[in-house]
Amino acid sequence: MSTALVTGAARGIGRAIALRLASDGWAVAACDRDSSVQAPPGGSALVFDVTDAAAVTDAFASLDSVDAVVANAAIVDNIADADRLSAEAWRREVDVNLTGAFLTVQPAIAPMRERGSGRIVVISSGAATGGLRGQVSYSAAKAGLLGMVRTLALELAPSGVTVNAVLPGMVETENVKAMPAEVRERVMGHVPVGRFAEPDEVAAVVSFLCSPDASYITGACIPVDGAMGLTDLTLGRERR
């Protein structure tokens, strides 16, 4: 049985990804810094912080092999205009959201290249391409992931290893459900399909990218945002 390692898997998108891959037949190592993370059916649970390079290396060493890596762990801790964001807050979000993703992926590179197969999927965000006012460190880190993914895709393409990014928009995670109603309504007004995504819908895209059917897709950055990343501007008449 092939093994997939998924970070940020205690809840939300990461949990949905871990459960979906388990249902696909993967032995999933569900990873999180939160000790409440649960092993999916047929899998395991590992507790570590993605910013701790030694802990990440130890996690990989505890597994026989890792055939797919989903770097999902992320934080959204700061909402502040750029001129009011502290240097410490900037560093923390970049450390987790960008450096943490790199540290998660790095131990898999050499073994996958040696085997001539492997899947790497990085969870970025629509903020990577559209920006997100008041969240400069989050947007910058998520944009940095796209450069990382494209570079790794080029480096690993000759060995048959694929590297792709998924860019969710607004997803009905625990944190989004807890947002004030007026904020949800305002954001919903910018989603052309008229609803937020379910975590399972993001997990379905990850499932495909980890499957044999996606063997010729690498370096892709796939939005799962209900067209939120498209401009809704019109020079014609207003819709009735």
ABEGO torsion letter per residue (X at the ends): XBBBBBBGAABEAAAAAAAAAAAAGBBBBBBBABAABBBBBGBBBBBBBAABAAAAAAAAAABABBABBBBABBBBABBBBAAABBAAAAAAAAAAAAAAAAAAAAAAAAAAAAAGBEBBBBBBBAAAAAEBBGBAAAAAAAAAAAAAAAAAAAAAAAAGBBBBBBBBBBBBBAAAAABBAAAAAAAAAABAAGBBBBAAAAAAAAAAAABAAAAABBGBBBBBAGGAABBABBABBBBX
